Amino acid sequence: MSTRAGWARLIGSYYAALAPDSEVLLVVLLSPRCRVLGITVVAVGALNCVYAPMREVVKAAALAGASSVVVAHNHPSGEPE
């Protein structure tokens, strides 16, 4: 993935399949060549917040053998702040 728009499409399509009324923290797991190894839901929160310990992000990356990650979360309320 080389553009912001590409990442937005990938992550947006994943969020479209999830519960629309909860904030969800995703981790996109990447290979050394920045190929997507997988996408993992790290935490599901409420309408306006999500709590995810950093160790859960690191654990997901380690279990997948990822060399880097992209962390993303949604705003189901429609307010980005």
N, CA, C and O of each residue as an XYZ file, in Angstrom:
324
protein
N       0.860     -1.161      0.000
C       0.000      0.000      0.000
C       0.909      1.228      0.000
O       1.755      1.386      0.880
N       0.728      2.072     -0.971
C       1.652      3.203     -1.073
C       0.988      4.566     -0.916
O       1.677      5.586     -0.879
N      -0.341      4.599     -0.824
C      -1.006      5.893     -0.696
C      -1.978      5.890      0.484
O      -2.467      4.846      0.914
N      -2.231      7.062      0.974
C      -3.191      7.219      2.066
C      -4.583      6.741      1.627
O      -5.305      6.115      2.403
N      -4.942      7.039      0.398
C      -6.247      6.616     -0.127
C      -6.351      5.085     -0.176
O      -7.412      4.523      0.095
N      -5.256      4.423     -0.520
C      -5.254      2.965     -0.543
C      -5.490      2.375      0.833
O      -6.258      1.425      0.990
N      -4.819      2.948      1.837
C      -5.028      2.484      3.210
C      -6.463      2.740      3.646
O      -7.080      1.894      4.293
N      -6.996      3.912      3.289
C      -8.364      4.258      3.664
C      -9.357      3.265      3.063
O     -10.306      2.863      3.737
N      -9.156      2.866      1.811
C     -10.044      1.884      1.168
C      -9.972      0.534      1.877
O     -11.000     -0.074      2.175
N      -8.749      0.070      2.144
C      -8.567     -1.227      2.794
C      -9.211     -1.248      4.174
O      -9.998     -2.141      4.489
N      -8.878     -0.277      4.976
C      -9.385     -0.238      6.349
C     -10.878      0.069      6.362
O     -11.618     -0.507      7.159
N     -11.327      0.965      5.492
C     -12.748      1.299      5.421
C     -13.611      0.111      5.057
O     -14.701     -0.060      5.603
N     -13.135     -0.707      4.140
C     -13.920     -1.893      3.752
C     -14.005     -2.887      4.900
O     -15.012     -3.577      5.055
N     -12.958     -2.961      5.700
C     -12.973     -3.854      6.852
C     -13.966     -3.352      7.896
O     -14.733     -4.137      8.454
N     -13.954     -2.039      8.161
C     -14.888     -1.469      9.131
C     -16.337     -1.612      8.687
O     -17.226     -1.744      9.528
N     -16.590     -1.590      7.395
C     -17.961     -1.703      6.881
C     -18.606     -3.022      7.312
O     -19.829     -3.105      7.428
N     -17.791     -4.050      7.549
C     -18.313     -5.357      7.935
C     -18.468     -5.507      9.451
O     -18.985     -6.520      9.921
N     -18.025     -4.506     10.219
C     -18.075     -4.596     11.682
C     -19.286     -3.865     12.243
O     -20.021     -3.204     11.509
N     -19.485     -3.989     13.551
C     -20.595     -3.312     14.235
C     -20.451     -1.801     14.079
O     -19.416     -1.240     14.441
N     -21.477     -1.133     13.543
C     -21.371      0.306     13.275
C     -21.523      1.190     14.514
O     -21.295      2.397     14.431
N     -21.899      0.620     15.652
C     -22.162      1.447     16.831
C     -21.088      1.367     17.906
O     -21.325      1.775     19.044
N     -19.917      0.852     17.569
C     -18.827      0.749     18.527
C     -17.518      1.198     17.894
O     -17.273      0.965     16.710
N     -16.672      1.852     18.709
C     -15.323      2.132     18.228
C     -14.545      0.828     18.258
O     -14.635      0.058     19.214
N     -13.785      0.592     17.211
C     -13.008     -0.634     17.080
C     -11.571     -0.255     16.729
O     -11.339      0.558     15.834
N     -10.611     -0.844     17.435
C      -9.202     -0.617     17.149
C      -8.686     -1.805     16.348
O      -8.741     -2.947     16.803
N      -8.185     -1.521     15.153
C      -7.634     -2.547     14.268
C      -6.121     -2.432     14.198
O      -5.555     -1.352     14.367
N      -5.486     -3.550     13.948
C      -4.060     -3.566     13.647
C      -3.888     -4.275     12.309
O      -4.279     -5.431     12.150
N      -3.295     -3.565     11.349
C      -2.945     -4.163     10.063
C      -1.521     -4.665     10.211
O      -0.615     -3.885     10.502
N      -1.317     -5.945     10.016
C      -0.020     -6.593     10.221
C       0.721     -6.669      8.888
O       0.180     -7.155      7.895
N       1.965     -6.186      8.876
C       2.717     -6.072      7.629
C       4.002     -6.891      7.631
O       4.666     -7.044      8.657
N       4.331     -7.410      6.456
C       5.576     -8.141      6.251
C       6.721     -7.136      6.087
O       6.480     -5.931      6.010
N       7.960     -7.625      6.032
C       9.084     -6.708      5.793
C       8.973     -5.925      4.481
O       9.559     -4.850      4.353
N       8.231     -6.455      3.511
C       8.026     -5.751      2.239
C       6.717     -4.960      2.213
O       6.236     -4.557      1.154
N       6.155     -4.751      3.399
C       4.913     -3.993      3.579
C       3.711     -4.636      2.895
O       2.790     -3.940      2.469
N       3.720     -5.938      2.793
C       2.544     -6.659      2.320
C       1.659     -6.971      3.518
O       2.158     -7.270      4.603
N       0.370     -6.903      3.325
C      -0.569     -7.145      4.417
C      -0.599     -8.638      4.745
O      -0.940     -9.466      3.901
N      -0.238     -8.963      5.982
C      -0.297    -10.341      6.465
C      -1.673    -10.654      7.035
O      -2.130    -11.797      7.004
N      -2.317     -9.632      7.550
C      -3.637     -9.819      8.146
C      -4.109     -8.548      8.815
O      -3.354     -7.589      8.972
N      -5.365     -8.558      9.204
C      -5.961     -7.461      9.954
C      -6.603     -8.070     11.182
O      -7.375     -9.023     11.080
N      -6.283     -7.520     12.342
C      -6.764     -8.066     13.601
C      -7.516     -7.003     14.389
O      -7.057     -5.865     14.499
N      -8.664     -7.368     14.934
C      -9.373     -6.493     15.862
C      -8.704     -6.645     17.225
O      -8.687     -7.734     17.799
N      -8.158     -5.556     17.732
C      -7.468     -5.592     19.020
C      -8.424     -5.277     20.162
O      -8.315     -5.853     21.244
N      -9.366     -4.357     19.920
C     -10.299     -3.987     20.987
C     -11.583     -3.421     20.398
O     -11.573     -2.800     19.335
N     -12.692     -3.642     21.105
C     -13.987     -3.071     20.760
C     -14.428     -2.243     21.956
O     -14.396     -2.715     23.093
N     -14.839     -1.010     21.697
C     -15.228     -0.115     22.777
C     -16.689      0.272     22.715
O     -17.546     -0.506     22.294
N     -16.952      1.496     23.145
C     -18.309      2.045     23.154
C     -18.480      2.962     21.944
O     -17.668      2.931     21.020
N     -19.517      3.764     21.948
C     -19.788      4.675     20.841
C     -18.692      5.713     20.665
O     -18.401      6.123     19.541
N     -18.074      6.146     21.776
C     -17.119      7.246     21.683
C     -15.751      6.965     22.279
O     -14.968      7.898     22.465
N     -15.436      5.718     22.584
C     -14.100      5.422     23.115
C     -13.777      3.936     22.937
O     -14.659      3.087     22.805
N     -12.482      3.668     22.942
C     -12.007      2.292     22.920
C     -10.707      2.248     23.718
O      -9.856      3.124     23.568
N     -10.555      1.245     24.555
C      -9.353      1.077     25.364
C      -8.621     -0.160     24.864
O      -9.190     -1.248     24.772
N      -7.361      0.029     24.547
C      -6.558     -1.104     24.086
C      -5.151     -0.988     24.658
O      -4.422     -0.056     24.320
N      -4.765     -1.914     25.512
C      -3.404     -1.890     26.029
C      -2.393     -2.094     24.892
O      -2.636     -2.889     23.985
N      -1.287     -1.394     24.937
C      -0.249     -1.512     23.909
C       0.226     -2.953     23.777
O       0.600     -3.382     22.686
N       0.215     -3.697     24.862
C       0.700     -5.086     24.783
C      -0.142     -5.923     23.826
O       0.366     -6.875     23.236
N      -1.434     -5.581     23.661
C      -2.289     -6.318     22.726
C      -1.883     -6.054     21.280
O      -1.960     -6.945     20.435
N      -1.454     -4.839     21.001
C      -0.973     -4.502     19.657
C       0.325     -5.251     19.384
O       0.492     -5.852     18.323
N       1.240     -5.212     20.346
C       2.535     -5.897     20.195
C       2.328     -7.408     20.101
O       2.994     -8.078     19.312
N       1.415     -7.944     20.898
C       1.135     -9.393     20.879
C       0.633     -9.831     19.507
O       1.077    -10.849     18.975
N      -0.296     -9.060     18.934
C      -0.822     -9.395     17.611
C       0.291     -9.404     16.569
O       0.351    -10.293     15.720
N       1.165     -8.412     16.641
C       2.275     -8.330     15.687
C       3.244     -9.492     15.864
O       3.692    -10.090     14.885
N       3.563     -9.808     17.102
C       4.508    -10.894     17.369
C       3.956    -12.241     16.923
O       4.676    -13.036     16.318
N       2.696    -12.504     17.212
C       2.097    -13.790     16.828
C       2.026    -13.970     15.315
O       2.113    -15.091     14.814
N       1.871    -12.870     14.595
C       1.788    -12.942     13.133
C       3.156    -12.886     12.468
O       3.273    -13.112     11.264
N       4.189    -12.585     13.245
C       5.522    -12.429     12.663
C       5.635    -11.156     11.844
O       6.430    -11.085     10.908
N       4.846    -10.154     12.191
C       4.845     -8.891     11.441
C       6.084     -8.064     11.770
O       6.559     -8.059     12.906
N       6.592     -7.374     10.770
C       7.738     -6.497     11.004
C       7.305     -5.061     11.267
O       8.078     -4.261     11.794
N       6.065     -4.733     10.898
C       5.511     -3.414     11.196
C       3.994     -3.507     11.202
O       3.413     -4.492     10.746
N       3.365     -2.459     11.729
C       1.910     -2.451     11.840
C       1.356     -1.074     11.476
O       2.061     -0.066     11.517
N       0.088     -1.065     11.124
C      -0.693      0.161     10.986
C      -1.829      0.015     11.989
O      -2.559     -0.975     11.966
N      -1.976      0.999     12.867
C      -3.036      0.975     13.869
C      -4.118      1.947     13.424
O      -3.820      3.080     13.045
N      -5.375      1.510     13.468
C      -6.475      2.361     13.022
C      -7.676      2.175     13.936
O      -7.864      1.113     14.528
N      -8.486      3.226     14.041
C      -9.763      3.091     14.750
C     -10.784      3.985     14.085
O     -10.442      4.966     13.423
N     -12.034      3.636     14.268
C     -13.127      4.364     13.628
C     -13.778      5.347     14.587
O     -13.486      5.351     15.783
N     -14.661      6.180     14.051
C     -15.467      7.122     14.820
C     -16.933      6.911     14.442
O     -17.448      7.630     13.586
N     -17.618      5.942     15.059
C     -18.991      5.660     14.659
C     -19.948      6.813     14.929
O     -21.023      6.872     14.333
N     -19.575      7.730     15.819
C     -20.434      8.883     16.097
C     -20.414      9.884     14.958
O     -21.286     10.748     14.869
N     -19.407      9.770     14.073
C     -19.265     10.712     12.973
C     -18.432     11.923     13.340
O     -18.138     12.754     12.481
N     -18.048     12.037     14.596
C     -17.229     13.156     15.060
C     -15.775     12.693     15.213
O     -15.492     11.829     16.043
N     -14.852     13.257     14.425
C     -13.460     12.807     14.492
C     -12.680     13.322     15.701
O     -11.494     13.018     15.835
N     -13.303     14.075     16.560
C     -12.587     14.595     17.739
C     -12.970     13.857     18.991
O     -12.462     14.166     20.069
